[in-house]
Amino acid sequence: MGAVTLSQVSNPDFGESIAFCNGKWIRAKALAWSATDHATTHGAIVVERLRTFGGKPLAVSEHQARMEKGLTLLGIESGRELCEELFGPYLSALIDRNRRAIRASRDVGLVVLVSPGDPGWDARTHYQPSVMMHLMPIPWQRLQTWYAHGCRLKSVKIRNIPSDCIPTELKSRNRLHYFLADREAASHDALPVLLDMAGYVAESSIANILMVRRDGTLVSPRLSQILPGVTLQITLKLGQQLGIPICEEDFGLDALKHATEMVLCGTTGCLWPACSIDGISIGDGLPGAVYQSLLDAWKLYVGLDFVAATL
């Protein structure tokens, strides 16, 4: 059998992969929420997206713990027991049933979705949570470009949702603001940077944002004001182990534009640099030394050169 080419792994037919839906294993293309499910009527969906490295999922316990908190926020009393099943035997089964697709794709994203459930047309009060689990492709070509050259960022008018509206620790599929921010940034071939209501940098639509100040400090927006990304928290721990000065603070676009480096953290790509924001180069516009140190630490952490996997 010949080597799998980049084009083959970038556009696999994931619709034919095996997915889990409310106790049944089905083709992913058949996944659907009921018209009366709270997922459909309210967008009430807690989500976790993991990634495999060499076919094995990373940070399972961290993703499980965050989903448990999210389910508690939605009032799902069986959240802990449900998460133990989803991130235990069902996640293992999802991987096992898709071994061939995962090998052919090198690695994949693993998506876990839970809604409070379907009260039906008669709006009954007793019902079970709805669950979906499926694979997602990794955008290898886009990551290859970002690792080598960095991504462009664009500040947008759309603001991040305040924690008084949706708790920041709740990772949900209620993402209309991300969709609108992506549309605004798309004409600039960039990822959006969303500010909070006070005008401080919050996050991008697909990643947390870190900056490096001229004194070498790695700075994160205050974790209490942003989604506490699993990849972000691993990156900060690796930075501490490397002896990189780290702090959390509020900062605006001006500080971001005067940073010497910017690093984005997200499950699919782990971390990658940003080369510019609003057309202004960050540092010399090339991946910097702090990013490279963190990237090397990440490769050791996962036991795989995931950057080389994109080539």
Salt bridges, closest charged atoms under 4 A:
GLU16 OE1 - ARG27 NE 3.89
GLU16 OE2 - LYS29 NZ 2.41
GLU48 OE1 - HIS63 ND1 2.66
GLU48 OE2 - ARG66 NE 2.75
GLU68 OE1 - ARG80 NE 3.84
ASP96 OD1 - ARG99 NH2 3.21
ASP122 OD1 - ARG124 NH1 3.90
ASP189 OD2 - ARG152 NH1 2.87
ASP215 OD2 - ARG213 NH2 3.59
GLU249 OE2 - ARG213 NH1 2.97
ASP250 OD1 - ARG222 NE 2.93
ASP254 OD1 - HIS258 ND1 3.58
ASP278 OD1 - LYS154 NZ 3.89
ASP278 OD2 - LYS257 NZ 3.11
ASP305 OD1 - LYS299 NZ 3.45
